[in-house]
Structure formats: structure tokens, C-alpha cells
Amino acid sequence: MSPDPKLTLFHSPNTRSTGALILLEELGAPYELHAVNMKAGDQRKPAYMAINPMGKVPAVKHGDALITEQGAIFIYLADLFPKAGLTPVIGDPLRGPFIRWLVYYGSCFEPAVVDKSMKREQAPLGMSPYGDFDTMLKTVSDQLRKGPYICGERFTAADVLWGTAMKWMIDYKLVPESPEFVAYRDCILSRAAYKKVSEMDAKMATEHAAAAAKSAS
């Protein structure tokens, strides 16, 4: 890898990659944005399938390194720019909880919410990755009541993931509008990086819809 390799985020507006874009802004990181027009099906075309065979965003290329999966991307980027202070370093007592909550989102929270929203029968406790829904959700609620952030008093990259996701979860009524969830969402959404990326996404979404309509006509 070169001494200063290029960092590229593969992004589609109003998707899971929005959180990764917000994180890059919070980190003050130099990056190149590669737009993936999902309305036009770009995520299933060979060029992008070579980046992520799952056809999902986000994906990050850093020189020759390719990183997919939200949790991995957030850990990688936060560690890549330690001066931003959004990741507890190894040896910091918060390092373990920080990684715990980043991984908990993808391994427990989102799978449980999807299962419940789809009205799927829960797997037996011994086979379920998240145990049971109510215990999973209470674990998050109890943690956020300690607040104001997912790791307590310190804002970290994990809050970018959880805060942006909580907006969608509440908007689509996938989780209850409990005081701790609403307060946490509002805290993260009030940050300048979130507002900047929301404007970027709105503009890009309009452009993507127009391009998709044009190609279909």
C-alpha cells in the first residue's frame, strides 16, 4: 500500500452507506465518493459486483484494501484517523465496549428487528444470534439510559452507526418511540455532519431518480 493511499466510499443515498459517509465527515477524512445508483440497478452490474458480490453498500477501498460490512468499515475508518478521537485506542477501557456496540448492531439488533418486522418465527434460543427480541431491545434501552452516548459520556464512531440507524427504525416504527431512543436519535441528528450529508443525499437521490427514469425511457 502506498504511503498515502486513496480512500473511496461506494455510496448510494438514503441507504446503510449514509452512516459511513457521515462518519467520514465526522472524521474530517479526505475521501472520494463513488456513487452507486441503486434506482438504476448499478449495485447488480458487473462493475460493482466486482467490489461487493453481495451487491450492497457501503463498501470502502483504501489503496488495495477492500472493506465491506458496516461494523468492519466503522472500526477501520475510526482507527485510520485516530486524531479525530472517535475511537478508543487499544488499552483504553472503552475500547472493548466500543467494539461491542458496533458489532452488536449488526449481529443482534438489526437481525432481531428484521425478524420481528417480517413476522418471522424466532429461532430457538440456542440457535438465535440475538436470543430473544425483548431482551435484545432492553439491552440497548438500558445502555442508552446511561447516555448520552452508546459508550456513556464519550461520542464515538459507534454513535454515528446507531444514531443514523435509530432514525430509520423510529420512522418506520420498527422500534418504539421510547424517551431514550428519541433523545438519542435527536442528539445525533443535530450534529453538523448529519445535516451536511442529509443535504448531499437529497440532491444525489434526485439525480439518481432522474437518471434512472431517463435510462428507462
Backbone bond lengths (Angstrom), bond angles and torsions (degrees), N, CA, C in turn:
res aa  C-N    CA-C-N  psi(-1)  N-CA   C-N-CA  omega(-1)  CA-C   N-CA-C  phi
1 M - - - 1.457 - - 1.520 109.24 -
2 S 1.324 116.18 136.70 1.464 120.17 -178.97 1.520 110.04 -67.31
3 P 1.356 118.44 161.60 1.462 120.86 -177.82 1.532 112.99 -58.77
4 D 1.332 117.75 -31.81 1.455 121.17 -178.17 1.524 109.31 -133.77
5 P 1.337 117.38 68.86 1.460 120.30 -174.86 1.524 111.96 -69.16
6 K 1.314 114.88 150.69 1.460 120.61 -179.90 1.525 110.00 -71.49
7 L 1.315 115.00 141.63 1.457 122.14 178.38 1.521 108.50 -110.79
8 T 1.332 116.91 120.82 1.460 122.05 -177.92 1.515 109.95 -122.62
9 L 1.326 115.85 131.26 1.460 121.40 173.79 1.518 109.09 -106.83
10 F 1.317 116.42 125.59 1.461 122.41 173.83 1.526 106.38 -90.31
11 H 1.327 114.75 118.12 1.463 120.34 -165.90 1.514 111.85 -137.75
12 S 1.317 115.12 141.77 1.455 122.38 170.12 1.523 107.03 -127.75
13 P 1.328 118.55 136.86 1.468 120.32 -173.87 1.521 112.95 -65.02
14 N 1.331 114.39 147.29 1.464 122.43 175.07 1.531 112.22 58.59
15 T 1.322 115.22 41.73 1.459 122.38 176.68 1.527 108.00 -132.02
16 R 1.316 116.20 -173.20 1.468 119.72 177.63 1.523 112.21 -61.30
17 S 1.321 117.83 -22.32 1.465 118.99 -178.86 1.526 112.33 -73.96
18 T 1.334 117.28 -13.29 1.469 119.36 177.13 1.521 110.60 -59.13
19 G 1.320 117.02 -40.05 1.462 119.75 178.58 1.513 112.45 -62.38
20 A 1.339 117.11 -39.31 1.468 120.55 178.83 1.522 110.54 -65.57
21 L 1.334 116.59 -37.21 1.459 120.09 178.14 1.525 110.75 -67.31
22 I 1.316 116.67 -41.11 1.468 120.19 175.96 1.530 110.21 -61.17
23 L 1.320 116.32 -41.42 1.473 119.54 179.70 1.521 110.83 -61.00
24 L 1.327 117.71 -43.53 1.466 120.14 178.39 1.527 111.10 -59.25
25 E 1.328 116.35 -38.98 1.463 119.95 177.36 1.528 110.97 -67.49
26 E 1.318 117.02 -41.78 1.471 120.39 178.34 1.527 110.84 -62.79
27 L 1.324 116.31 -35.13 1.461 121.00 -178.92 1.517 112.68 -77.41
28 G 1.348 116.55 -15.90 1.457 119.91 -174.20 1.515 111.51 66.00
29 A 1.334 116.06 32.07 1.467 121.50 -173.97 1.525 111.64 -85.90
30 P 1.335 117.11 143.21 1.462 120.15 171.48 1.524 108.93 -75.98
31 Y 1.318 117.31 130.24 1.458 119.42 -178.45 1.528 110.20 -151.96
32 E 1.319 113.75 160.49 1.459 120.99 173.38 1.523 107.02 -112.10
33 L 1.323 116.39 134.12 1.460 120.96 -178.74 1.519 109.38 -98.75
34 H 1.325 115.70 123.55 1.467 121.39 176.18 1.520 106.96 -108.99
35 A 1.320 116.92 107.86 1.456 121.35 -176.58 1.526 110.90 -75.66
36 V 1.324 115.41 135.15 1.465 122.80 175.84 1.531 106.34 -115.45
37 N 1.326 116.82 109.95 1.463 120.71 -177.40 1.533 109.09 -82.39
38 M 1.306 115.89 95.16 1.456 120.12 -177.27 1.528 111.91 -73.18
39 K 1.328 117.08 -23.11 1.470 119.76 176.10 1.525 110.58 -68.33
40 A 1.325 116.39 -26.41 1.461 121.27 178.42 1.528 111.81 -95.92
41 G 1.346 116.30 1.37 1.457 120.14 178.26 1.509 114.68 80.48
42 D 1.349 117.85 19.44 1.469 120.13 -178.63 1.519 112.56 -59.17
43 Q 1.334 116.67 -29.79 1.465 120.14 -176.37 1.521 112.27 -67.75
44 R 1.323 118.45 -15.67 1.467 121.71 179.78 1.526 112.71 -107.82
45 K 1.314 116.64 4.92 1.455 120.14 178.66 1.536 109.95 -86.38
46 P 1.338 117.07 154.73 1.477 120.33 -174.72 1.522 114.25 -53.43
47 A 1.335 117.52 -37.74 1.463 119.82 -176.66 1.527 111.44 -59.76
48 Y 1.343 116.46 -42.53 1.458 117.88 -179.55 1.523 112.03 -85.13
49 M 1.328 118.03 -31.47 1.460 119.76 177.29 1.525 111.32 -61.80
50 A 1.339 116.32 -24.78 1.465 120.20 175.16 1.528 110.88 -70.59
51 I 1.333 116.45 -24.85 1.462 121.41 176.97 1.528 109.85 -82.74
52 N 1.313 116.19 -50.78 1.460 120.97 179.01 1.522 109.51 -139.02
53 P 1.317 117.63 103.03 1.472 121.20 -178.65 1.524 113.25 -58.43
54 M 1.346 117.08 -17.65 1.454 120.38 177.70 1.525 111.53 -76.60
55 G 1.337 116.44 -13.30 1.457 120.17 -178.73 1.518 112.73 68.14
56 K 1.343 116.61 32.39 1.457 120.99 -177.11 1.526 110.26 -117.32
57 V 1.320 115.08 155.72 1.458 121.99 167.36 1.531 106.51 -116.97
58 P 1.340 116.67 154.10 1.460 128.43 6.16 1.525 112.54 -85.26
59 A 1.327 112.62 164.26 1.459 122.20 167.20 1.518 106.40 -142.26
60 V 1.309 116.13 148.91 1.463 121.70 -179.39 1.522 108.85 -129.36
61 K 1.324 115.55 134.58 1.461 120.67 169.11 1.518 107.71 -113.67
62 H 1.322 114.70 130.63 1.451 121.01 178.29 1.519 106.56 -128.97
63 G 1.324 115.83 96.07 1.450 119.38 -171.23 1.522 108.59 64.82
64 D 1.331 116.74 -122.02 1.465 121.10 178.86 1.525 112.57 -90.76
65 A 1.310 117.34 -6.57 1.465 120.63 -177.16 1.520 110.53 -85.05
66 L 1.320 115.95 134.79 1.454 122.08 176.97 1.526 108.34 -116.61
67 I 1.323 116.00 127.96 1.464 120.92 -178.84 1.518 108.69 -125.96
68 T 1.332 116.03 127.67 1.454 122.35 172.49 1.529 108.03 -123.29
69 E 1.304 116.61 176.26 1.468 125.84 -179.86 1.531 109.70 76.57
70 Q 1.324 114.15 126.75 1.463 120.44 -173.92 1.529 113.78 -52.84
71 G 1.323 116.40 -51.15 1.464 118.59 -176.96 1.510 112.54 -59.00
72 A 1.337 116.44 -43.94 1.462 120.55 179.85 1.527 111.19 -64.39
73 I 1.323 116.15 -41.51 1.473 120.53 -179.46 1.521 110.48 -63.77
74 F 1.317 117.38 -43.24 1.467 119.95 -177.96 1.527 111.14 -66.79
75 I 1.318 117.19 -42.23 1.469 119.86 177.76 1.529 110.00 -63.98
76 Y 1.323 116.96 -45.51 1.458 121.73 -176.97 1.527 111.23 -61.77
77 L 1.322 116.51 -50.08 1.465 120.16 -176.54 1.527 111.70 -66.55
78 A 1.319 116.73 -42.72 1.467 119.03 -179.70 1.523 110.88 -63.62
79 D 1.338 117.07 -38.60 1.469 120.66 177.33 1.526 111.72 -70.55
80 L 1.337 116.15 -29.83 1.465 120.37 -177.36 1.526 111.68 -69.24
81 F 1.324 116.61 -27.17 1.467 121.24 -178.57 1.527 109.86 -125.16
82 P 1.331 117.16 67.64 1.465 120.61 -174.16 1.523 114.11 -64.74
83 K 1.335 117.25 -25.27 1.466 119.52 -177.99 1.526 112.19 -65.64
84 A 1.337 116.67 -19.47 1.464 119.77 177.75 1.523 111.33 -71.19
85 G 1.324 116.79 -18.67 1.459 121.07 175.65 1.521 115.21 75.65
86 L 1.323 117.19 20.75 1.465 119.75 -177.69 1.514 113.52 -96.89
87 T 1.326 116.62 3.29 1.458 120.24 176.44 1.522 109.96 -133.72
88 P 1.324 118.15 127.73 1.466 119.38 171.70 1.527 108.48 -67.91
89 V 1.319 116.13 131.76 1.469 119.92 -177.90 1.523 110.07 -76.94
90 I 1.334 116.05 163.13 1.466 120.39 177.02 1.536 108.54 -58.81
91 G 1.288 115.60 130.41 1.465 121.24 -175.77 1.509 112.29 104.39
92 D 1.325 117.29 -23.43 1.465 121.90 175.01 1.527 108.04 -72.70
93 P 1.342 118.66 133.94 1.467 120.39 -179.78 1.527 113.90 -57.72
94 L 1.347 117.32 -22.04 1.461 120.39 -179.88 1.524 113.35 -85.27
95 R 1.353 117.16 -6.78 1.466 119.20 -176.08 1.531 111.55 -60.56
96 G 1.300 117.38 -45.80 1.459 120.59 -179.77 1.517 112.42 -63.85
97 P 1.350 118.55 -51.33 1.465 119.28 177.24 1.529 113.25 -59.62
98 F 1.324 116.89 -36.90 1.471 121.29 178.23 1.529 110.58 -58.69
99 I 1.337 116.77 -49.87 1.464 120.31 179.49 1.527 110.27 -68.16
100 R 1.315 115.88 -38.16 1.471 119.43 178.42 1.523 111.15 -54.22
101 W 1.327 117.11 -49.81 1.458 119.60 -174.58 1.525 112.42 -74.06
102 L 1.306 117.58 -31.11 1.464 118.88 174.23 1.530 110.57 -63.76
103 V 1.330 116.60 -43.19 1.459 120.55 -178.50 1.525 111.36 -75.72
104 Y 1.328 117.58 -34.44 1.464 121.97 179.78 1.521 111.18 -58.50
105 Y 1.318 116.77 -36.20 1.459 119.67 -178.94 1.533 110.71 -57.65
106 G 1.336 116.79 -53.24 1.450 120.62 -175.48 1.519 114.46 -78.97
107 S 1.332 117.23 -28.04 1.473 119.69 -175.19 1.522 112.61 -91.63
108 C 1.320 117.43 -25.14 1.466 120.36 -176.85 1.531 113.43 -124.18
109 F 1.326 116.74 -56.41 1.460 120.45 -170.93 1.528 112.84 -62.30
110 E 1.328 117.04 -58.65 1.457 118.64 -176.07 1.534 112.78 -65.16
111 P 1.344 120.07 -43.85 1.470 118.22 177.29 1.531 112.92 -58.73
112 A 1.328 117.03 -38.16 1.466 119.98 -179.85 1.522 111.12 -67.55
113 V 1.336 116.27 -42.65 1.464 120.37 179.85 1.527 111.01 -64.84
114 V 1.320 116.74 -40.95 1.469 120.28 178.70 1.526 110.62 -64.27
115 D 1.324 116.84 -45.74 1.465 119.64 178.67 1.527 111.43 -57.57
116 K 1.330 115.52 -45.29 1.469 119.38 -178.19 1.520 111.40 -66.90
117 S 1.337 116.86 -41.91 1.472 119.81 -178.64 1.524 112.00 -66.52
118 M 1.337 116.08 -30.45 1.459 121.34 178.90 1.534 112.42 -87.40
119 K 1.341 115.06 0.91 1.468 121.32 -178.95 1.533 111.83 56.44
120 R 1.315 115.22 38.30 1.452 119.87 177.32 1.521 110.12 -81.81
121 E 1.304 115.60 145.40 1.454 119.49 175.13 1.520 108.71 -69.71
122 Q 1.321 115.69 130.30 1.457 119.90 -177.97 1.521 110.81 -67.83
123 A 1.334 115.36 141.04 1.459 120.35 176.62 1.529 110.10 -66.23
124 P 1.325 118.44 156.37 1.471 120.09 174.89 1.524 110.29 -53.19
125 L 1.310 116.91 147.15 1.466 121.43 -175.01 1.518 112.38 -51.70
126 G 1.310 117.43 -37.89 1.456 120.35 -178.31 1.518 113.78 -68.97
127 M 1.334 116.84 -17.49 1.465 120.88 -178.28 1.526 112.74 -110.12
128 S 1.325 117.41 -17.05 1.464 121.31 -176.45 1.523 110.33 -74.44
129 P 1.349 118.40 130.72 1.472 119.59 179.98 1.518 113.32 -68.58
130 Y 1.332 116.61 -18.98 1.464 119.54 -177.08 1.526 113.17 -117.06
131 G 1.305 117.89 6.48 1.465 119.90 -177.44 1.510 109.54 77.08
132 D 1.335 117.52 -113.11 1.458 120.98 175.13 1.523 109.41 -125.46
133 F 1.330 116.75 154.91 1.461 122.16 -172.41 1.522 112.12 -59.36
134 D 1.325 117.63 -49.16 1.470 120.17 -174.12 1.530 111.83 -61.74
135 T 1.327 116.67 -42.00 1.465 119.47 178.61 1.514 110.70 -67.26
136 M 1.327 116.45 -40.63 1.470 120.60 177.79 1.522 110.44 -58.50
137 L 1.339 117.16 -47.71 1.464 120.51 -176.99 1.528 111.48 -68.85
138 K 1.315 116.76 -39.34 1.472 120.20 178.76 1.520 110.78 -62.71
139 T 1.322 116.99 -34.98 1.458 120.73 177.76 1.526 110.94 -59.95
140 V 1.336 116.19 -42.13 1.467 120.59 178.08 1.525 110.26 -69.40
141 S 1.321 117.09 -46.10 1.469 121.12 -179.14 1.521 111.16 -58.19
142 D 1.314 116.08 -46.38 1.466 120.10 -179.07 1.526 110.96 -61.34
143 Q 1.325 116.39 -38.97 1.461 119.68 -179.85 1.518 111.16 -67.53
144 L 1.332 117.09 -43.22 1.467 120.43 -177.42 1.527 112.11 -70.22
145 R 1.326 117.75 -25.65 1.467 119.97 176.49 1.530 111.30 -65.17
146 K 1.332 116.19 -23.51 1.465 119.71 178.10 1.516 109.78 -75.09
147 G 1.324 117.63 -30.99 1.459 131.01 174.95 1.527 116.27 24.52
148 P 1.315 112.43 -171.91 1.463 126.88 2.38 1.534 113.87 -78.76
149 Y 1.354 117.35 -10.08 1.465 120.89 -177.14 1.520 110.56 -116.42
150 I 1.311 116.18 171.84 1.463 120.94 -175.58 1.529 111.84 -64.91
151 C 1.339 117.24 -27.01 1.461 121.33 176.69 1.522 111.76 -104.70
152 G 1.329 117.07 18.80 1.456 120.15 178.12 1.509 113.02 102.41
153 E 1.315 116.81 -120.45 1.461 121.55 -175.07 1.518 113.69 -85.07
154 R 1.318 117.62 -11.89 1.462 120.47 -172.57 1.525 112.27 -106.67
155 F 1.322 116.91 128.84 1.461 122.36 174.42 1.521 108.82 -77.32
156 T 1.336 115.95 128.61 1.462 121.00 -179.66 1.524 109.90 -133.39
157 A 1.326 114.84 176.27 1.462 120.27 177.11 1.524 111.44 -58.65
158 A 1.324 117.75 -29.13 1.464 120.46 178.93 1.520 111.56 -60.35
159 D 1.325 117.18 -31.39 1.467 120.42 179.68 1.523 112.23 -69.62
160 V 1.323 116.90 -29.22 1.462 119.37 176.78 1.522 109.51 -64.64
161 L 1.332 116.34 -44.76 1.459 120.68 178.75 1.530 110.88 -63.94
162 W 1.317 116.74 -52.83 1.457 120.74 -175.86 1.526 112.45 -68.10
163 G 1.312 117.08 -40.62 1.469 119.60 -176.92 1.512 112.92 -66.48
164 T 1.345 116.31 -43.98 1.464 119.12 179.92 1.522 110.55 -69.40
165 A 1.329 117.10 -38.24 1.463 120.03 178.04 1.524 111.21 -66.32
166 M 1.326 116.92 -37.60 1.461 120.10 -178.19 1.523 111.35 -62.64
167 K 1.332 116.64 -31.79 1.470 119.41 177.13 1.528 110.12 -59.33
168 W 1.343 115.86 -50.72 1.463 119.49 -178.53 1.526 110.73 -65.30
169 M 1.313 116.97 -39.77 1.458 120.50 -178.46 1.531 111.05 -62.30
170 I 1.326 116.59 -41.55 1.463 120.55 179.04 1.524 110.62 -73.45
171 D 1.335 116.75 -43.65 1.469 120.16 -179.54 1.527 111.72 -56.68
172 Y 1.323 116.10 -41.36 1.466 120.54 -177.82 1.531 112.50 -93.72
173 K 1.352 115.39 11.57 1.466 121.67 175.88 1.535 112.59 56.11
174 L 1.316 114.52 38.51 1.459 120.51 177.96 1.522 111.51 -88.78
175 V 1.330 115.82 -19.95 1.465 121.62 172.46 1.528 106.90 -133.18
176 P 1.307 117.74 156.54 1.474 120.05 -178.80 1.523 112.08 -69.18
177 E 1.318 116.05 152.07 1.473 121.08 176.37 1.524 109.42 -82.53
178 S 1.308 115.70 60.65 1.457 120.71 179.84 1.526 109.18 -73.33
179 P 1.322 118.02 155.16 1.467 120.44 -178.45 1.524 113.57 -55.01
180 E 1.340 116.94 -40.89 1.462 119.22 -177.80 1.530 111.30 -70.01
181 F 1.330 118.37 -36.48 1.458 120.62 178.88 1.529 111.08 -69.10
182 V 1.318 116.31 -43.82 1.474 120.53 -178.49 1.529 110.90 -67.07
183 A 1.316 116.97 -44.22 1.466 120.30 179.62 1.521 110.92 -62.43
184 Y 1.326 116.38 -41.45 1.466 120.54 179.53 1.521 110.86 -65.32
185 R 1.322 116.90 -48.04 1.466 120.70 177.59 1.523 110.86 -55.44
186 D 1.318 117.10 -49.13 1.462 121.00 -176.69 1.521 111.82 -63.58
187 C 1.320 116.17 -35.52 1.465 120.55 178.45 1.522 110.81 -62.27
188 I 1.315 117.75 -45.91 1.467 121.47 -177.43 1.519 110.62 -73.29
189 L 1.334 117.47 -39.22 1.465 120.96 -177.69 1.527 112.56 -70.75
190 S 1.321 117.64 -15.05 1.467 120.23 179.17 1.524 112.42 -81.47
191 R 1.319 118.20 -7.72 1.449 121.52 -175.95 1.533 110.83 -76.08
192 A 1.332 115.43 150.18 1.469 121.33 -175.45 1.519 112.31 -61.31
193 A 1.327 117.53 -38.07 1.468 120.75 -178.33 1.522 110.83 -62.76
194 Y 1.332 116.45 -40.55 1.467 119.62 179.00 1.524 110.40 -63.22
195 K 1.311 116.59 -44.71 1.464 119.96 -178.63 1.526 111.28 -64.41
196 K 1.313 116.85 -40.66 1.467 120.53 179.24 1.527 111.04 -62.41
197 V 1.321 116.77 -47.16 1.457 120.44 -177.43 1.525 111.03 -69.41
198 S 1.317 118.12 -33.42 1.467 120.64 176.66 1.522 110.63 -59.75
199 E 1.323 116.64 -40.80 1.472 120.61 177.87 1.522 110.61 -67.60
200 M 1.332 116.72 -41.43 1.461 120.83 177.70 1.528 111.06 -61.25
201 D 1.334 115.59 -43.97 1.460 120.51 -178.31 1.532 111.38 -65.53
202 A 1.322 116.51 -40.60 1.457 119.51 -179.37 1.530 110.58 -61.68
203 K 1.329 115.96 -43.43 1.468 120.73 179.50 1.530 110.29 -65.84
204 M 1.322 117.21 -45.47 1.461 121.15 -178.52 1.526 111.14 -65.45
205 A 1.336 117.38 -39.43 1.461 120.71 -179.70 1.524 110.91 -61.95
206 T 1.320 116.73 -39.91 1.469 121.00 177.88 1.523 110.32 -64.47
207 E 1.330 116.04 -43.57 1.464 120.71 179.21 1.533 111.48 -63.77
208 H 1.324 116.59 -41.12 1.456 121.03 -179.33 1.527 111.52 -66.63
209 A 1.335 115.98 -41.81 1.463 119.46 178.78 1.531 110.75 -62.79
210 A 1.329 116.16 -41.74 1.464 120.08 179.64 1.513 111.19 -65.64
211 A 1.332 117.34 -41.67 1.458 121.45 -179.80 1.526 110.76 -66.14
212 A 1.327 116.92 -39.77 1.461 121.07 179.33 1.523 110.92 -65.83
213 A 1.336 116.08 -41.62 1.463 120.33 179.14 1.522 111.48 -65.11
214 K 1.319 115.49 -39.44 1.474 120.43 179.68 1.514 111.33 -64.61
215 S 1.343 116.33 -43.15 1.459 119.79 -178.51 1.519 112.18 -70.15
216 A 1.338 116.86 -25.46 1.454 121.05 -179.61 1.521 113.06 -82.25
217 S 1.350 115.75 -18.40 1.472 119.36 -176.67 1.522 112.08 -84.89
